[in-house]
Amino acid sequence: MARRVFTNSRERWRQQNVNGAFSELRKLIPTHPPDKKLSKNEILRLAMKYISFLVQLLKDQTSGQREDRDSSGCVTVSSGSSCYGDTDSEESTGTCGIQTKHSGGITEKVQEQILTVTASSYQR
């Protein structure tokens, strides 16, 4: 009986940790509205899309491409690409339709980390 109580307690603690990690990841994903409830599956898929978008943004930045920018210095992605598509489908890929401030001060270390994370997720 004591073993079952301990096991249940440990599983409850583990599940709270997993849910906390999803909550933290959810805070990093831009959506509209910001407080929109997302399933764990949607959080993971949107995070993958957002990382891909950021990687593409870095590639564009390093290659010197300056297209699709408005006068405020934001990078604008066409309205046809969206983070809000069918996030539960396996076919849901592409870049997020996000506006983000373009900053030229991203270090090479951060770029390498993002590329490493993205490359490892594509190899799976």
MMTF fields as JSON, N, C-alpha, C and O atoms, coordinates in Angstrom:
{
  "mmtfVersion": "1.0.0",
  "mmtfProducer": "UNKNOWN",
  "numBonds": 495,
  "numAtoms": 496,
  "numGroups": 124,
  "numChains": 1,
  "numModels": 1,
  "chainsPerModel": [1],
  "groupsPerChain": [124],
  "chainIdList": ["A"],
  "bondAtomList": [4, 2, 8, 6, 12, 10, 16, 14, 20, 18, 24, 22, 28, 26, 32, 30, 36, 34, 40, 38, 44, 42, 48, 46, 52, 50, 56, 54, 60, 58, 64, 62, 68, 66, 72, 70, 76, 74, 80, 78, 84, 82, 88, 86, 92, 90, 96, 94, 100, 98, 104, 102, 108, 106, 112, 110, 116, 114, 120, 118, 124, 122, 128, 126, 132, 130, 136, 134, 140, 138, 144, 142, 148, 146, 152, 150, 156, 154, 160, 158, 164, 162, 168, 166, 172, 170, 176, 174, 180, 178, 184, 182, 188, 186, 192, 190, 196, 194, 200, 198, 204, 202, 208, 206, 212, 210, 216, 214, 220, 218, 224, 222, 228, 226, 232, 230, 236, 234, 240, 238, 244, 242, 248, 246, 252, 250, 256, 254, 260, 258, 264, 262, 268, 266, 272, 270, 276, 274, 280, 278, 284, 282, 288, 286, 292, 290, 296, 294, 300, 298, 304, 302, 308, 306, 312, 310, 316, 314, 320, 318, 324, 322, 328, 326, 332, 330, 336, 334, 340, 338, 344, 342, 348, 346, 352, 350, 356, 354, 360, 358, 364, 362, 368, 366, 372, 370, 376, 374, 380, 378, 384, 382, 388, 386, 392, 390, 396, 394, 400, 398, 404, 402, 408, 406, 412, 410, 416, 414, 420, 418, 424, 422, 428, 426, 432, 430, 436, 434, 440, 438, 444, 442, 448, 446, 452, 450, 456, 454, 460, 458, 464, 462, 468, 466, 472, 470, 476, 474, 480, 478, 484, 482, 488, 486, 492, 490],
  "bondOrderList": [1, 1, 1, 1, 1, 1, 1, 1, 1, 1, 1, 1, 1, 1, 1, 1, 1, 1, 1, 1, 1, 1, 1, 1, 1, 1, 1, 1, 1, 1, 1, 1, 1, 1, 1, 1, 1, 1, 1, 1, 1, 1, 1, 1, 1, 1, 1, 1, 1, 1, 1, 1, 1, 1, 1, 1, 1, 1, 1, 1, 1, 1, 1, 1, 1, 1, 1, 1, 1, 1, 1, 1, 1, 1, 1, 1, 1, 1, 1, 1, 1, 1, 1, 1, 1, 1, 1, 1, 1, 1, 1, 1, 1, 1, 1, 1, 1, 1, 1, 1, 1, 1, 1, 1, 1, 1, 1, 1, 1, 1, 1, 1, 1, 1, 1, 1, 1, 1, 1, 1, 1, 1, 1],
  "groupList": [{"groupName": "MET", "atomNameList": ["N", "CA", "C", "O"], "elementList": ["N", "C", "C", "O"], "formalChargeList": [0, 0, 0, 0], "bondAtomList": [1, 0, 2, 1, 3, 2], "bondOrderList": [1, 1, 2], "singleLetterCode": "M", "chemCompType": "L-PEPTIDE LINKING"}, {"groupName": "ALA", "atomNameList": ["N", "CA", "C", "O"], "elementList": ["N", "C", "C", "O"], "formalChargeList": [0, 0, 0, 0], "bondAtomList": [1, 0, 2, 1, 3, 2], "bondOrderList": [1, 1, 2], "singleLetterCode": "A", "chemCompType": "L-PEPTIDE LINKING"}, {"groupName": "ARG", "atomNameList": ["N", "CA", "C", "O"], "elementList": ["N", "C", "C", "O"], "formalChargeList": [0, 0, 0, 0], "bondAtomList": [1, 0, 2, 1, 3, 2], "bondOrderList": [1, 1, 2], "singleLetterCode": "R", "chemCompType": "L-PEPTIDE LINKING"}, {"groupName": "VAL", "atomNameList": ["N", "CA", "C", "O"], "elementList": ["N", "C", "C", "O"], "formalChargeList": [0, 0, 0, 0], "bondAtomList": [1, 0, 2, 1, 3, 2], "bondOrderList": [1, 1, 2], "singleLetterCode": "V", "chemCompType": "L-PEPTIDE LINKING"}, {"groupName": "PHE", "atomNameList": ["N", "CA", "C", "O"], "elementList": ["N", "C", "C", "O"], "formalChargeList": [0, 0, 0, 0], "bondAtomList": [1, 0, 2, 1, 3, 2], "bondOrderList": [1, 1, 2], "singleLetterCode": "F", "chemCompType": "L-PEPTIDE LINKING"}, {"groupName": "THR", "atomNameList": ["N", "CA", "C", "O"], "elementList": ["N", "C", "C", "O"], "formalChargeList": [0, 0, 0, 0], "bondAtomList": [1, 0, 2, 1, 3, 2], "bondOrderList": [1, 1, 2], "singleLetterCode": "T", "chemCompType": "L-PEPTIDE LINKING"}, {"groupName": "ASN", "atomNameList": ["N", "CA", "C", "O"], "elementList": ["N", "C", "C", "O"], "formalChargeList": [0, 0, 0, 0], "bondAtomList": [1, 0, 2, 1, 3, 2], "bondOrderList": [1, 1, 2], "singleLetterCode": "N", "chemCompType": "L-PEPTIDE LINKING"}, {"groupName": "SER", "atomNameList": ["N", "CA", "C", "O"], "elementList": ["N", "C", "C", "O"], "formalChargeList": [0, 0, 0, 0], "bondAtomList": [1, 0, 2, 1, 3, 2], "bondOrderList": [1, 1, 2], "singleLetterCode": "S", "chemCompType": "L-PEPTIDE LINKING"}, {"groupName": "GLU", "atomNameList": ["N", "CA", "C", "O"], "elementList": ["N", "C", "C", "O"], "formalChargeList": [0, 0, 0, 0], "bondAtomList": [1, 0, 2, 1, 3, 2], "bondOrderList": [1, 1, 2], "singleLetterCode": "E", "chemCompType": "L-PEPTIDE LINKING"}, {"groupName": "TRP", "atomNameList": ["N", "CA", "C", "O"], "elementList": ["N", "C", "C", "O"], "formalChargeList": [0, 0, 0, 0], "bondAtomList": [1, 0, 2, 1, 3, 2], "bondOrderList": [1, 1, 2], "singleLetterCode": "W", "chemCompType": "L-PEPTIDE LINKING"}, {"groupName": "GLN", "atomNameList": ["N", "CA", "C", "O"], "elementList": ["N", "C", "C", "O"], "formalChargeList": [0, 0, 0, 0], "bondAtomList": [1, 0, 2, 1, 3, 2], "bondOrderList": [1, 1, 2], "singleLetterCode": "Q", "chemCompType": "L-PEPTIDE LINKING"}, {"groupName": "GLY", "atomNameList": ["N", "CA", "C", "O"], "elementList": ["N", "C", "C", "O"], "formalChargeList": [0, 0, 0, 0], "bondAtomList": [1, 0, 2, 1, 3, 2], "bondOrderList": [1, 1, 2], "singleLetterCode": "G", "chemCompType": "PEPTIDE LINKING"}, {"groupName": "LEU", "atomNameList": ["N", "CA", "C", "O"], "elementList": ["N", "C", "C", "O"], "formalChargeList": [0, 0, 0, 0], "bondAtomList": [1, 0, 2, 1, 3, 2], "bondOrderList": [1, 1, 2], "singleLetterCode": "L", "chemCompType": "L-PEPTIDE LINKING"}, {"groupName": "LYS", "atomNameList": ["N", "CA", "C", "O"], "elementList": ["N", "C", "C", "O"], "formalChargeList": [0, 0, 0, 0], "bondAtomList": [1, 0, 2, 1, 3, 2], "bondOrderList": [1, 1, 2], "singleLetterCode": "K", "chemCompType": "L-PEPTIDE LINKING"}, {"groupName": "ILE", "atomNameList": ["N", "CA", "C", "O"], "elementList": ["N", "C", "C", "O"], "formalChargeList": [0, 0, 0, 0], "bondAtomList": [1, 0, 2, 1, 3, 2], "bondOrderList": [1, 1, 2], "singleLetterCode": "I", "chemCompType": "L-PEPTIDE LINKING"}, {"groupName": "PRO", "atomNameList": ["N", "CA", "C", "O"], "elementList": ["N", "C", "C", "O"], "formalChargeList": [0, 0, 0, 0], "bondAtomList": [1, 0, 2, 1, 3, 2], "bondOrderList": [1, 1, 2], "singleLetterCode": "P", "chemCompType": "L-PEPTIDE LINKING"}, {"groupName": "HIS", "atomNameList": ["N", "CA", "C", "O"], "elementList": ["N", "C", "C", "O"], "formalChargeList": [0, 0, 0, 0], "bondAtomList": [1, 0, 2, 1, 3, 2], "bondOrderList": [1, 1, 2], "singleLetterCode": "H", "chemCompType": "L-PEPTIDE LINKING"}, {"groupName": "ASP", "atomNameList": ["N", "CA", "C", "O"], "elementList": ["N", "C", "C", "O"], "formalChargeList": [0, 0, 0, 0], "bondAtomList": [1, 0, 2, 1, 3, 2], "bondOrderList": [1, 1, 2], "singleLetterCode": "D", "chemCompType": "L-PEPTIDE LINKING"}, {"groupName": "TYR", "atomNameList": ["N", "CA", "C", "O"], "elementList": ["N", "C", "C", "O"], "formalChargeList": [0, 0, 0, 0], "bondAtomList": [1, 0, 2, 1, 3, 2], "bondOrderList": [1, 1, 2], "singleLetterCode": "Y", "chemCompType": "L-PEPTIDE LINKING"}, {"groupName": "CYS", "atomNameList": ["N", "CA", "C", "O"], "elementList": ["N", "C", "C", "O"], "formalChargeList": [0, 0, 0, 0], "bondAtomList": [1, 0, 2, 1, 3, 2], "bondOrderList": [1, 1, 2], "singleLetterCode": "C", "chemCompType": "L-PEPTIDE LINKING"}],
  "groupTypeList": [0, 1, 2, 2, 3, 4, 5, 6, 7, 2, 8, 2, 9, 2, 10, 10, 6, 3, 6, 11, 1, 4, 7, 8, 12, 2, 13, 12, 14, 15, 5, 16, 15, 15, 17, 13, 13, 12, 7, 13, 6, 8, 14, 12, 2, 12, 1, 0, 13, 18, 14, 7, 4, 12, 3, 10, 12, 12, 13, 17, 10, 5, 7, 11, 10, 2, 8, 17, 2, 17, 7, 7, 11, 19, 3, 5, 3, 7, 7, 11, 7, 7, 19, 18, 11, 17, 5, 17, 7, 8, 8, 7, 5, 11, 5, 19, 11, 14, 10, 5, 13, 16, 7, 11, 11, 14, 5, 8, 13, 3, 10, 8, 10, 14, 12, 5, 3, 5, 1, 7, 7, 18, 10, 2],
  "groupIdList": [1, 2, 3, 4, 5, 6, 7, 8, 9, 10, 11, 12, 13, 14, 15, 16, 17, 18, 19, 20, 21, 22, 23, 24, 25, 26, 27, 28, 29, 30, 31, 32, 33, 34, 35, 36, 37, 38, 39, 40, 41, 42, 43, 44, 45, 46, 47, 48, 49, 50, 51, 52, 53, 54, 55, 56, 57, 58, 59, 60, 61, 62, 63, 64, 65, 66, 67, 68, 69, 70, 71, 72, 73, 74, 75, 76, 77, 78, 79, 80, 81, 82, 83, 84, 85, 86, 87, 88, 89, 90, 91, 92, 93, 94, 95, 96, 97, 98, 99, 100, 101, 102, 103, 104, 105, 106, 107, 108, 109, 110, 111, 112, 113, 114, 115, 116, 117, 118, 119, 120, 121, 122, 123, 124],
  "secStructList": [7, 2, 2, 2, 2, 2, 2, 2, 2, 2, 2, 2, 2, 2, 2, 2, 2, 2, 2, 2, 2, 2, 2, 2, 2, 2, 2, 2, 1, 7, 7, 1, 1, 6, 6, 7, 7, 7, 7, 2, 2, 2, 2, 2, 2, 2, 2, 2, 2, 2, 2, 2, 2, 2, 2, 2, 2, 2, 2, 2, 2, 2, 2, 6, 7, 7, 6, 6, 5, 7, 6, 6, 1, 3, 3, 7, 7, 7, 6, 6, 1, 7, 1, 1, 1, 7, 6, 6, 1, 6, 6, 7, 7, 1, 7, 7, 7, 7, 7, 3, 3, 7, 7, 1, 7, 7, 7, 2, 2, 2, 2, 2, 2, 2, 2, 2, 2, 2, 2, 2, 2, 2, 2, 7],
  "xCoordList": [0.822, 0.0, 0.863, 0.598, 1.915, 2.804, 3.534, 3.774, 3.884, 4.573, 3.667, 4.133, 2.386, 1.436, 1.28, 1.256, 1.174, 1.05, 2.284, 2.173, 3.467, 4.71, 4.764, 5.133, 4.396, 4.413, 3.435, 3.763, 2.236, 1.248, 1.742, 1.57, 2.352, 2.883, 3.99, 4.03, 4.873, 5.966, 5.424, 5.918, 4.424, 3.822, 3.117, 3.197, 2.43, 1.764, 2.803, 2.585, 3.93, 5.005, 5.591, 5.85, 5.795, 6.331, 5.387, 5.824, 4.095, 3.094, 3.024, 2.857, 3.151, 3.165, 4.38, 4.284, 5.522, 6.721, 6.532, 6.909, 5.952, 5.697, 4.731, 4.967, 3.653, 2.68, 3.303, 2.998, 4.173, 4.867, 5.765, 5.845, 6.44, 7.305, 6.479, 6.884, 5.326, 4.447, 3.942, 3.841, 3.63, 3.166, 4.236, 3.936, 5.483, 6.587, 6.801, 7.017, 6.743, 6.892, 5.76, 5.985, 4.552, 3.38, 3.563, 3.135, 4.192, 4.408, 5.336, 5.289, 6.168, 7.14, 6.594, 7.23, 5.423, 4.854, 3.865, 2.869, 4.13, 3.192, 1.933, 2.012, 0.788, -0.498, -1.443, -1.194, -2.513, -3.537, -4.868, -5.273, -5.557, -5.19, -4.115, -3.981, -3.346, -2.229, -2.637, -1.848, -3.842, -4.285, -5.096, -5.788, -5.01, -5.747, -5.292, -4.094, -6.242, -5.947, -5.476, -6.133, -4.341, -3.785, -3.549, -3.195, -3.751, -3.433, -1.913, -1.193, -1.438, 0.0, 0.518, 1.614, -0.265, 0.101, 0.241, 1.212, -0.714, -0.655, 0.555, 1.214, 0.843, 2.0, 3.275, 4.101, 3.441, 4.646, 4.733, 5.8, 3.631, 3.646, 3.908, 4.672, 3.28, 3.517, 4.944, 5.542, 5.487, 6.879, 7.815, 8.768, 7.553, 8.373, 8.281, 9.294, 7.073, 6.893, 7.585, 8.203, 7.478, 8.083, 9.605, 10.255, 10.172, 11.618, 12.03, 13.037, 11.267, 11.567, 11.511, 12.358, 10.517, 10.392, 11.614, 12.168, 12.036, 13.197, 14.476, 15.325, 14.615, 15.781, 15.799, 16.841, 14.64, 14.566, 14.878, 15.545, 14.4, 14.69, 16.196, 16.745, 16.855, 18.308, 19.026, 19.987, 18.563, 19.174, 19.031, 19.982, 17.834, 17.607, 18.497, 19.038, 18.64, 19.462, 20.924, 21.584, 21.424, 22.836, 23.136, 24.257, 22.163, 22.399, 22.191, 22.443, 21.74, 21.605, 20.313, 20.175, 19.367, 18.093, 17.313, 17.209, 16.771, 16.034, 14.604, 13.979, 14.099, 12.761, 11.671, 11.937, 10.5, 9.316, 9.429, 8.887, 10.112, 10.212, 9.416, 9.462, 8.695, 7.991, 8.867, 9.976, 8.402, 9.216, 9.561, 10.495, 8.849, 9.134, 10.268, 10.658, 10.806, 11.895, 11.405, 12.194, 10.121, 9.572, 9.67, 9.583, 9.849, 9.799, 8.363, 7.782, 7.787, 6.398, 6.33, 6.92, 5.618, 5.433, 4.054, 3.124, 3.912, 2.644, 1.512, 1.728, 0.304, -0.844, -1.199, -1.947, -0.686, -0.955, -0.287, -0.757, 0.813, 1.471, 1.003, 0.959, 0.659, 0.058, 0.435, 0.653, 0.508, 0.741, -0.565, -0.559, -1.669, -2.953, -3.684, -4.9, -2.961, -3.575, -3.998, -4.214, -4.11, -4.51, -3.311, -2.559, -3.135, -1.946, -1.976, -0.946, -3.109, -3.178, -2.897, -2.828, -2.733, -2.488, -0.997, -0.199, -0.629, 0.777, 1.311, 2.521, 0.422, 0.854, 1.105, 1.531, 0.854, 0.971, 2.436, 3.065, 2.978, 4.368, 4.458, 3.462, 5.647, 5.85, 6.247, 6.59, 6.197, 6.612, 5.407, 4.301, 5.626, 4.56, 4.315, 5.261, 3.079, 2.746, 2.881, 1.882, 4.097, 4.392, 5.131, 5.967, 4.835, 5.656, 6.569, 6.127, 7.832, 8.782, 9.793, 10.133, 10.269, 11.274, 12.56, 13.012, 13.136, 14.401, 15.537, 15.622, 16.406, 17.527, 18.812, 18.927, 19.769, 21.026, 22.022, 23.125, 21.691, 22.661, 22.594, 23.022, 22.079, 22.003, 23.386, 23.993, 23.866, 25.214, 25.25, 24.23, 26.439, 26.593, 26.294, 25.815, 26.571, 26.318, 24.828, 24.451, 23.981, 22.534, 22.087, 21.267, 22.618, 22.274, 22.624, 21.827, 23.814, 24.234, 23.33, 23.006, 22.916, 22.036, 20.696, 20.174, 20.134, 18.838, 18.969, 18.122, 20.025, 20.218, 20.432, 19.955, 21.141, 21.375, 20.076, 19.815, 19.255, 17.971, 17.082, 16.454, 17.023, 16.178, 16.679, 15.884, 17.98, 18.54, 18.258, 17.921, 18.392, 18.147, 16.68, 16.36, 15.774, 14.347, 13.971, 13.049, 14.674, 14.386, 14.928, 14.418, 15.961, 16.562, 15.724, 15.945, 14.775, 13.965, 12.895, 12.135],
  "yCoordList": [-1.197, 0.0, 1.258, 2.203, 1.261, 2.427, 2.635, 3.77, 1.543, 1.653, 2.307, 3.13, 1.953, 2.528, 4.025, 4.811, 4.418, 5.843, 6.601, 7.682, 6.02, 6.659, 6.766, 7.808, 5.687, 5.678, 6.698, 7.427, 6.752, 7.737, 9.159, 10.032, 9.381, 10.705, 11.095, 12.227, 10.164, 10.43, 10.712, 11.611, 9.963, 10.181, 11.538, 12.242, 11.895, 13.198, 14.324, 15.301, 14.18, 15.167, 15.253, 16.343, 14.089, 14.054, 14.747, 15.527, 14.462, 15.06, 16.574, 17.314, 17.036, 18.476, 19.128, 20.235, 18.441, 18.965, 19.063, 20.062, 18.03, 18.04, 19.169, 19.921, 19.287, 20.349, 21.729, 22.651, 21.873, 23.143, 23.487, 24.644, 22.481, 22.702, 23.111, 24.0, 22.472, 22.862, 24.288, 25.051, 24.64, 25.993, 27.03, 28.076, 26.734, 27.651, 27.757, 28.852, 26.629, 26.639, 27.424, 28.174, 27.26, 27.961, 29.473, 30.192, 29.959, 31.398, 31.965, 33.161, 31.128, 31.58, 31.594, 32.137, 31.002, 30.896, 32.037, 32.14, 32.896, 33.991, 33.483, 32.855, 33.755, 33.422, 34.592, 35.485, 34.574, 35.605, 34.908, 34.165, 35.101, 35.892, 35.18, 33.958, 35.958, 35.379, 34.336, 33.45, 34.43, 33.494, 32.328, 31.631, 32.117, 31.028, 29.685, 29.42, 28.849, 27.525, 26.606, 26.485, 25.969, 25.06, 23.692, 23.588, 22.651, 21.304, 21.127, 21.924, 20.1, 19.826, 19.581, 20.018, 18.89, 18.628, 19.943, 20.13, 20.845, 22.138, 22.95, 23.603, 22.908, 23.639, 23.14, 23.943, 21.83, 21.27, 21.617, 21.995, 21.494, 21.794, 23.276, 23.62, 24.156, 25.587, 25.963, 26.838, 25.32, 25.582, 25.183, 25.903, 24.047, 23.625, 24.632, 24.981, 25.099, 26.079, 27.396, 28.021, 27.807, 29.062, 28.975, 29.929, 27.852, 27.654, 27.691, 28.311, 27.039, 27.066, 28.487, 28.891, 29.238, 30.634, 31.431, 32.205, 31.246, 31.978, 31.583, 32.432, 30.309, 29.849, 30.514, 30.987, 30.547, 31.187, 32.674, 33.239, 33.297, 34.708, 34.925, 35.885, 34.038, 34.128, 33.914, 34.618, 32.948, 32.693, 33.912, 34.312, 34.502, 35.697, 36.837, 37.592, 36.952, 38.017, 37.838, 38.797, 36.625, 36.394, 36.449, 36.777, 36.136, 36.187, 37.59, 37.835, 38.502, 39.887, 40.198, 41.281, 39.284, 39.56, 40.55, 40.403, 41.545, 42.585, 42.722, 43.77, 41.691, 41.775, 41.578, 41.083, 41.948, 41.812, 42.582, 42.151, 43.693, 44.502, 45.777, 46.396, 46.159, 47.425, 48.513, 48.224, 49.735, 50.866, 50.821, 51.503, 50.049, 49.995, 49.035, 48.927, 48.334, 47.402, 46.026, 45.2, 45.757, 44.441, 43.551, 44.023, 42.29, 41.318, 40.846, 40.407, 40.933, 40.558, 39.321, 39.281, 38.324, 37.098, 37.169, 37.702, 36.641, 36.736, 36.123, 35.22, 36.626, 36.155, 34.714, 34.082, 34.185, 32.798, 31.798, 30.669, 32.208, 31.306, 31.645, 32.815, 30.643, 30.909, 29.863, 28.698, 30.287, 29.361, 28.729, 27.78, 29.231, 28.843, 27.851, 27.699, 27.172, 26.179, 24.965, 25.04, 23.87, 22.616, 22.045, 21.24, 22.463, 22.084, 20.634, 20.103, 19.986, 18.59, 17.633, 16.422, 18.16, 17.26, 17.069, 17.952, 15.932, 15.631, 16.468, 16.675, 16.959, 17.693, 19.161, 19.906, 19.58, 20.978, 21.369, 21.071, 22.047, 22.489, 23.885, 24.439, 24.454, 25.766, 26.776, 26.427, 28.059, 29.116, 29.79, 29.718, 30.438, 31.124, 32.486, 33.141, 32.925, 34.268, 35.209, 35.576, 35.607, 36.37, 37.628, 37.603, 38.728, 39.913, 39.974, 39.841, 40.175, 40.235, 41.325, 41.58, 41.959, 43.0, 42.366, 41.347, 42.975, 42.487, 43.095, 44.316, 42.257, 42.786, 42.24, 41.043, 43.111, 42.707, 42.205, 41.82, 42.188, 41.837, 40.405, 40.123, 39.496, 38.098, 37.481, 37.55, 36.892, 36.333, 35.036, 34.369, 34.686, 33.438, 32.227, 31.209, 32.328, 31.21, 30.878, 29.707, 31.904, 31.686, 31.104, 30.187, 31.629, 31.101, 29.619, 28.819, 29.256, 27.857, 26.979, 25.857, 27.487, 26.707, 26.464, 25.35, 27.491, 27.343, 26.362, 25.485, 26.502, 25.589, 24.157, 23.219, 23.975, 22.64, 22.005, 20.837, 22.771, 22.256, 21.889, 20.83, 22.759, 22.496, 21.284, 20.431, 21.196, 20.064, 18.751, 17.755, 18.742, 17.499, 17.11, 15.921, 18.091, 17.753, 17.221, 16.414, 17.663, 17.16, 15.754, 15.015, 15.374, 14.058, 12.964, 11.786, 13.314, 12.304, 11.732, 10.873],
  "zCoordList": [0.0, 0.0, 0.0, -0.743, 0.853, 0.935, -0.387, -0.798, -1.048, -2.332, -3.378, -4.166, -3.393, -4.336, -4.093, -5.04, -2.831, -2.493, -2.974, -3.551, -2.729, -3.16, -4.685, -5.226, -5.372, -6.837, -7.399, -8.336, -6.832, -7.282, -7.053, -7.904, -5.908, -5.592, -6.571, -7.053, -6.857, -7.794, -9.197, -9.877, -9.631, -10.95, -11.011, -12.018, -9.933, -9.869, -9.991, -10.708, -9.288, -9.336, -10.751, -11.261, -11.373, -12.736, -13.711, -14.557, -13.593, -14.475, -14.28, -15.249, -13.042, -12.78, -13.434, -13.962, -13.398, -14.06, -15.568, -16.181, -16.164, -17.604, -17.954, -18.9, -17.198, -17.46, -17.281, -18.037, -16.287, -16.083, -17.259, -17.671, -17.797, -18.959, -20.179, -20.928, -20.387, -21.488, -21.293, -22.253, -20.067, -19.769, -20.103, -20.678, -19.74, -20.045, -21.555, -22.076, -22.256, -23.709, -24.35, -25.301, -23.841, -24.369, -24.297, -25.2, -23.232, -23.06, -24.132, -24.418, -24.72, -25.711, -27.136, -28.04, -27.338, -28.679, -28.901, -28.184, -29.89, -30.152, -30.852, -31.908, -30.267, -30.886, -30.692, -29.882, -31.436, -31.273, -31.097, -31.991, -30.015, -28.839, -28.019, -28.085, -27.24, -26.493, -25.46, -25.132, -24.951, -23.911, -24.479, -23.736, -25.797, -26.429, -25.852, -25.755, -25.476, -24.918, -26.045, -27.079, -25.831, -26.825, -26.193, -25.019, -26.987, -26.508, -26.507, -27.108, -25.843, -25.822, -27.233, -27.584, -28.027, -29.413, -30.181, -30.915, -30.017, -30.696, -30.236, -31.045, -28.944, -28.418, -29.086, -29.52, -29.17, -29.789, -31.268, -31.753, -31.984, -33.421, -33.681, -34.583, -32.899, -33.077, -32.696, -33.323, -31.689, -31.304, -32.443, -32.741, -33.078, -34.216, -35.354, -35.961, -35.645, -36.714, -36.375, -37.237, -35.126, -34.706, -34.79, -35.217, -34.39, -34.507, -35.976, -36.319, -36.84, -38.276, -38.813, -39.61, -38.376, -38.789, -38.349, -39.131, -37.1, -36.585, -37.318, -37.588, -37.639, -38.396, -39.767, -40.22, -40.428, -41.745, -41.634, -42.5, -40.58, -40.345, -40.196, -40.737, -39.467, -39.313, -40.64, -40.95, -41.417, -42.722, -43.622, -44.293, -43.633, -44.441, -43.972, -44.781, -42.673, -42.095, -42.488, -42.889, -42.374, -42.664, -44.153, -44.541, -44.989, -46.43, -46.985, -48.165, -46.15, -46.575, -47.296, -47.865, -47.29, -47.942, -47.109, -45.891, -47.752, -47.045, -47.591, -47.429, -48.221, -48.799, -47.752, -46.656, -48.075, -47.221, -45.916, -44.898, -45.925, -44.708, -44.904, -45.967, -43.881, -43.945, -43.333, -42.885, -43.305, -42.863, -41.384, -40.963, -40.582, -39.15, -38.818, -37.656, -39.817, -39.559, -39.169, -38.709, -39.341, -39.022, -40.249, -41.382, -40.018, -41.098, -41.193, -40.2, -42.379, -42.561, -43.434, -44.514, -42.97, -43.728, -44.352, -43.747, -45.547, -46.25, -45.44, -44.633, -45.666, -44.894, -45.227, -44.481, -46.317, -46.674, -45.757, -45.612, -45.133, -44.19, -42.793, -42.413, -42.041, -40.747, -39.729, -40.062, -38.491, -37.382, -36.942, -36.158, -37.427, -36.874, -37.752, -37.634, -38.634, -39.489, -38.689, -37.479, -39.37, -38.739, -37.998, -38.547, -36.748, -35.992, -35.551, -35.138, -35.625, -35.211, -36.361, -36.151, -37.581, -38.697, -38.905, -38.589, -39.428, -39.683, -40.836, -40.936, -41.716, -42.891, -42.592, -43.475, -41.388, -41.03, -40.874, -39.858, -41.903, -41.855, -42.425, -42.89, -42.39, -42.979, -41.939, -40.81, -42.337, -41.428, -40.823, -41.359, -39.717, -39.008, -39.621, -40.06, -39.661, -40.1, -38.928, -38.308, -38.616, -37.415, -37.806, -38.709, -37.137, -37.283, -36.088, -34.947, -36.346, -35.256, -35.537, -36.693, -34.503, -34.668, -35.174, -34.653, -36.185, -36.735, -35.941, -35.804, -35.42, -34.666, -35.245, -35.509, -35.441, -36.035, -35.017, -35.402, -33.727, -32.707, -32.227, -31.108, -33.018, -32.601, -32.756, -33.825, -31.704, -31.741, -32.52, -32.694, -32.987, -33.734, -32.865, -33.364, -31.57, -30.663, -30.619, -30.661, -30.534, -30.513, -31.843, -31.874, -32.942, -34.259, -34.352, -34.841, -33.882, -33.923, -33.071, -33.461, -31.899, -31.026, -31.693, -31.649, -32.308, -32.977, -34.134, -34.304, -34.93, -36.054, -35.58, -36.218, -34.471, -33.921, -33.462, -33.752, -32.742, -32.258, -33.428, -33.426, -34.436, -35.592, -36.361, -36.756, -36.577, -37.32, -36.602, -37.241, -35.287, -34.552, -34.592, -34.575, -34.644, -34.705, -36.081, -36.194, -37.146, -38.487, -38.698, -39.539, -37.942, -38.101, -37.468, -37.75, -36.628, -35.93, -36.792, -36.345]
}
